[in-house]
Structure formats: C-alpha cells, structure tokens
Amino acid sequence: MQSGPGGRPRWVLAIHGGAGVINTRDPEWVATTKAGLETALDAGIEVLEAGGSALDAVTAAVVALEEDPRFNAGRGSVLTLKGLHELEASVMTSDQRCGAAALLTNVRNPVLAARAVMERTPHILLAGPAAEALAAEAGLERVADNAWFTTEARRAQWEQHLAGEKAFGRGDDIVQRAGGGGSGGSGSSGGGGSGSSSSGGAAAAAAPDHAQTVGAVALDASGRLAAATSTGGRCAKLDGRIGDTPIIGAGNWADARVALSGTGIGEAFLRRAACHDVAARVAYGGAALGEAVAAVVHGEFRPGDGGFIGVGADGCVAMDFNSEGMSRAAADANGRREVAIFKD
C-alpha cells in the first residue's frame, strides 16, 4: 500500500478514449483499443510514480493518446465537412488554472497548445491562427500539412458520413453550407494515412459514430488534481464548429474536490455545462463523486449522450456513461489497474 493523507492512494489516474456508438466486439479491435489505453495509462503512471504533478501526468497520458491513430485526437482525428482537421483541447488544475485551444490545424499535440495558453498567457481560450502562433512561440511541434492528421480509416469514415447525408437527401444542402466540394484539398490518404494500422481501420468501419475523444484525470502525491481533454470533434462537422472539449466547465473541469473529463456528444455537454454540473453537485449538494456523475449521466443526459471519468481529492474514481461503450482505464498507487470498453 502506498497511501497519502487520510489513507487515500498516494496517486490516482484515470483515462478515457471516448464514449459513443460501438457496433463491434471484434476481438482484434477490442485488443488494440485496450493496448492503446494501456500505453497512455503507463505514460501517466510513470510521471506519478516519479513524484511528478497531476498536470504533468494527464498531459503525458493525453499526448500518448493523441499520438495513437486509433483515437479521435491528434493524428487519427476525424475530418470536418470540407475534409480538414480542426483540433481542440483543454487542461485545468485544482487551483483553477486552466487553458484551452481550438480550431488548431497544424499543432501535433493540441493538449500542449492548451497548456501553453494556461502557462504563457493571461487568457483561457485561444483559437485558430492566434493559438497556432502561440504554439509556434512555445516551440511546440507542428506539422507541415494538415493532411498529416488523416488516416485511411478516418477518410473512409468521412466518406461514409457524406454518403449517408446524401442518401437522406441532405447532401446538397450540406455541401453548399460548407462552401464547396468534399475533398478540401486533404489528399486521398492524408499523407500520414498510409501508416494507420488495420485495427484503426476496423475501429472506424465498425464504429463510425464512436466519439473517441480522449481525456485524463489525476491526483498526485501532493494532493493536486488535474484534468486534460483533447479531440478532433465530430465527423463531418461544419468547419469552424467548436465543441465542449475546450470549454472549461463543459468538457473539462478541476477544482479542489474533483477532476473531470467528459466524452460524448459535445452539444449535450455544452448545454448543461456538464462537468461543472457534476462538480457543483459535489461542492454544494454534498454528493459523492460517483453519485454526482451518475445523476448527470443517467438523470440529465439523453440516452447515448456520453459519460465522464473523474477522480476525487480522496482518491475515489468514477467512470460512468450511457452510450454503448466508453473506452477507459484507471490505476492507483495501491495496485488498482483496470481497462474496459463496455459495461460488462
């Protein structure tokens, strides 16, 4: 046992790889998705075991997920309606420091851009060219071509969405609102797409509506909490759309009591300031973290809206959702380690 004050675990970490419609239990897809979660979990654990901060741990875990093309963040993100990538992320700590970045098109790891906003500016959210200029100033790695983020699986998913809209008679209107045709100049495989694994293709083909937003929450040995969330958004979203992920209180939250990361239908989280709703139930209503998460997921959300991961200052972990699945993992200093996708 490695206990902190009050008998809580010395450190705790939880991560997610997204909630949504998952139309497969293909063993290969399940195994490779869990492997990606394990890698990200280990990245965060390494920081916490060395005595690092909760912020550094959630950053490391999310960077690992952004680097994995199976998840909808960083490389492997979904495409906008025009066939481009517009990425977003946020970070927050228990002392209410926070930062977010949106409409990123060339920053390899959006979570690092969000952290740069927090650490290098007096602001909370920057978007588009301003956020990218800050990332460049901070020395963050950028990609030469937006198509670097594209994988063959995501390209196929995007084409499937467009075909579905046309089948329902909505295609002409959508393309007109988008301002042009579908290719958006991204190239057929997105440059980096040739490197995507067959498991990534299986994920997109079998689960085209799986949100796959990524996030992490942590408690460190000093009692600090932090949360980080990153996503490419919704497949075939209107260009310029910003979801809940970079909106503090909607898709991401941390305070002295809890740290939360949300995943699912962004508009549902935005309408309810969902992460803050959970935190408020703990702070003002005296609810336990698990009770607060369940109340929002099963009492406020519509079926399929998504879920949360959360860590409390006492070391408790909550991971709940009302969609078909939510890829998730958790570990602590006392030996807990779990990785799951479905309810069972």
SULDA-V950823 format. One record per run of one state. SS is the DSSP state (2 for helix, 1 for strand, 0 for the rest). FROM is the first residue (numbers start at 1). LEN is the number of residues. If there is no record, write none. Layout:
SS & FROM & LEN
SS & FROM & LEN
This chain:
0 & 1 & 2
1 & 3 & 1
0 & 4 & 1
2 & 5 & 3
0 & 8 & 1
1 & 9 & 1
0 & 10 & 2
1 & 12 & 9
0 & 21 & 6
2 & 27 & 23
0 & 50 & 4
2 & 54 & 13
0 & 67 & 13
1 & 80 & 1
0 & 81 & 6
1 & 87 & 7
0 & 94 & 4
1 & 98 & 7
0 & 105 & 2
1 & 107 & 1
0 & 108 & 2
2 & 110 & 11
0 & 121 & 4
1 & 125 & 3
2 & 128 & 10
0 & 138 & 4
1 & 142 & 1
0 & 143 & 3
2 & 146 & 4
0 & 150 & 2
2 & 152 & 16
0 & 168 & 3
2 & 171 & 8
0 & 179 & 13
2 & 192 & 4
0 & 196 & 2
2 & 198 & 9
0 & 207 & 3
1 & 210 & 1
0 & 211 & 3
1 & 214 & 6
0 & 220 & 5
1 & 225 & 7
0 & 232 & 5
1 & 237 & 1
0 & 238 & 10
1 & 248 & 1
0 & 249 & 3
1 & 252 & 3
0 & 255 & 3
1 & 258 & 7
0 & 265 & 1
2 & 266 & 7
0 & 273 & 1
2 & 274 & 10
0 & 284 & 5
2 & 289 & 11
0 & 300 & 6
1 & 306 & 7
0 & 313 & 4
1 & 317 & 5
0 & 322 & 3
1 & 325 & 8
0 & 333 & 4
1 & 337 & 4
0 & 341 & 4
